Amino acid sequence: MMQTERCQNSKTVSASSAKKGGISLPEAVSLVITSMIGVGVFTSVGFQLLGLPSAFPILLLWVVGGVVSLCGALCYAELVAMIPRSGGEYHLLREAYHPMIGFLAGWISITAGFAAPISSISIVFGKYLHSLGMPFDPKLMAGGLILMIAAVYLGNLRLGGRFLTATTSIKVTLIMAFLGGAVFLSQGQSTSLAPKAGDAVLVASPSFANSLVYVMFAYLGWNGAAYVAGEVKNPQRTVPLAFILGIVIVMALYVALNAVFLWRAPWAEMQGKEEAALVAANTIFGGTGGWWMGVLIAFGIVSTVAGFTLAGSRVSQRIGQDFAVVGFMGRVNRFGAPWVAVLGQTVIALIMLFSGTFDQVTNYMMSQLTLCSMLAVLAVIIMRRRLPCAKRPFRLPFYPLPALIFLGMSSWMLVFWVQARPIESALGLLTLVVGAAFYLLMTAASNPRSKERDRQ
């Protein structure tokens, strides 16, 4: 009797599907790629060299990071294919656990998940343009970029998708050109990347473990397609493919870029330096190399801001659709764009940019972002047990191994982060308490239909 009841409930869940949207597979893959490739891959190698003075362990870091991210993405793919609706963790945790858990995930996403990264990488954009000769204040140029991207996503979704695909394609092309130039035009040295004696000791060392935490943060954004699932064409097929293709492409680029840095650039000049990629570019291509690397990074940031703006606004929109009190966040304009959500996220990002609070917000919310991803991956196991008969257009391969790998690695990262930043983590918990109080106030003020929808 209980098994029959669970299967009946499963049919109800699997019957809910997203409306046919306008985001194609190339656009969804672009969102995954551009959400990941920011500035982390260009700044990490200098600090990794301090504790890992060997090429092979550093390259292994990026492979491990990609594999763990792929494990998480495959778990998300099963959930999104099963219940395809926009909203990312907000939607997934709401369906798998409770509406309050989903709301808290959305609460975190709106601030630390999207607005803070938009601010932090936009200021890097402004600083790079300033260093390239643009005679304007970096913050003003950063603000201009945020406003320009917002304007794009207040228009037609298909146009916004094409813009994202185009900017991502150019970013990947620039990276490929850099890699090709390093192979065929390099003026730099040539260092062996092969494993050597002592590498096994380095891989087992605390330095490898510490560096892996920051490599994993460079892969953040792999779940980008989950935030727009409701607007993707054939989401049951497209979203899983976007996850897999996007992460594999990014992992290949990350490994190749770091291989070039380690192969051609002098390690002594890169060690401990945030601008290690600029050092490598100057060494590889001569005096103008750093300038072109700056152009590559600055241009690449455009597509990253675009991806975060698109994905983040859909979290606010989904919350507005589910809670009558903030229903205005779900409003769309004549192009179908959630204009209130886009503008709201833009305002928060600009406030963080000009108040200089985005780094603090990101630091104290990072543990909560990791926890949300862990809960979403754990939901695969929970939903398999709760709704065994539900239709799953995509099933996690080698279940439950990928989920266990991701959960194990994320648990370790979470412990590391809390130990390293106990004050920021405590503030993150306080933010969750505030979010929970806000949720209770909203549900108390909602109309009966909204309450009923929250219980479903």
Salt bridges, closest charged atoms under 4 A:
GLU78 OE1 - ARG384 NH2 2.84
GLU78 OE2 - ARG392 NE 3.24
GLU231 OE2 - ARG314 NE 2.68
ASP322 OD1 - ARG85 NH2 3.75
ASP322 OD2 - ARG94 NE 3.66
ASP322 OD2 - ARG318 NE 2.88
GLU452 OE1 - ARG455 NH2 2.69
ASP454 OD1 - ARG94 NH2 3.27
